Amino acid sequence: MRTFGGFRSGDKFFYGEVRGNDVHVLARPYWIDIEPTGEVQRLADVDVDLPVAPSKLIAVGLNYSDHIAEMKRTPLGTPLIWFKAPSSLLPHGDAIEITWPEHRTDFEVELAIVIGVPAKNVTVKDALDHVFGYTIGLDISDRDLQKAEKQFGRCKSFDTYSPVGPFVYSDVDVSDLSIELWQNGELRQQARTSQMIYSVAQIVSFVSQSMTLLRGDVILTGTPSGVGPIHAGDQLEAIIGNWPPLRNSVVNAPPRDLDWRSCWNFGGANLIDFPYIPATEIFRIRDATFEERSVP
């Protein structure tokens, strides 16, 4: 198993390979080429930063049967995928900022895939040849928005809602690893990756049928049961196998000083910059007698 990551020393950011207590600095991102510069820094002397910089951050839902049950959903028969904003990525050690503290906002621990070779229409048999490695991820989710909007993009894409790290591991078998989430020292989620409905190879193949996966892209593979709410002051620890844990604290985001009556103008109508905008209001632009309709 080889270990890679993103690091910061002062104002300098770099990618490197961890070997023992040292970080061997790389000339470019490891998913593009592993070319050491010859510079070596002590791991203890650098800060661990984001280990990934994807063009796309893709999430998979409903991939553990027990989680499907707890969410009162039914299996779809295919992987459920959606996009998360790459701007939601958060490194190990940084704080998750709850955008709307009055909403229920949940933790979800997940195995994350890092793509190493572009993939388009790949077979399940060949899919793992396109994987560089794996890391630990959290899919922080605003359940109030998720229920109101019936789609997953916005409720999971606020800044800091995708902690990832601390490192990325290559040459590792992830088919049957333990996966856990600890909250304030209490075990909340516990499963094994072998319980995933769709394997890593099946997920990569499926996603590649819809879009080209590029080097460095990240796919979150779904969470097991036990998801629960987070609150300011929480300490979260996500663990997969014997990898170093991903640790993040939780705070409330600074309050927004906005006049919601004038903050967003849509087609001449003022709409609210509030937790969510009902779909019927988006179409109620100018005509007070507009017939209500909804979006799927």
Stockholm file with secondary structure:
# STOCKHOLM 1.0

chainA/1-296         MRTFGGFRSGDKFFYGEVRGNDVHVLARPYWIDIEPTGEVQRLADVDVDLPVAPSKLIAVGLNYSDHIAEMKRTPLGTPLIWFKAPSSLLPHGDAIEITWPEHRTDFEVELAIVIGVPAKNVTVKDALDHVFGYTIGLDISDRDLQKAEKQFGRCKSFDTYSPVGPFVYSDVDVSDLSIELWQNGELRQQARTSQMIYSVAQIVSFVSQSMTLLRGDVILTGTPSGVGPIHAGDQLEAIIGNWPPLRNSVVNAPPRDLDWRSCWNFGGANLIDFPYIPATEIFRIRDATFEERSVP
#=GR chainA/1-296 SS CEEEEEEEETTEEEEEEEETTEEEEESSCTTTCCCEEEEEEEGGGSEEECSCCCSCEEEEESCBHHHHHHTTCCCCSSCEEEEECGGGEEETTCEEEESCTTSCEEECEEEEEEECSCBSSCCHHHHGGGEEEEEEEECCEEHHHHHHHSCSTGGGCSTTCEEEEEEEEESCCCTTCEEEEEETTEEEEEEEGGGBSSCHHHHHHHHHTTSCBCTTCEEECCCCSCCEECCTTCEEEEEETTSCCEEEEEEECCCCCCCTTTSEEETTEEECCSSCCCHHHHHCSSCTTCCCCCCC
#=GC SS_cons         CEEEEEEEETTEEEEEEEETTEEEEESSCTTTCCCEEEEEEEGGGSEEECSCCCSCEEEEESCBHHHHHHTTCCCCSSCEEEEECGGGEEETTCEEEESCTTSCEEECEEEEEEECSCBSSCCHHHHGGGEEEEEEEECCEEHHHHHHHSCSTGGGCSTTCEEEEEEEEESCCCTTCEEEEEETTEEEEEEEGGGBSSCHHHHHHHHHTTSCBCTTCEEECCCCSCCEECCTTCEEEEEETTSCCEEEEEEECCCCCCCTTTSEEETTEEECCSSCCCHHHHHCSSCTTCCCCCCC
//
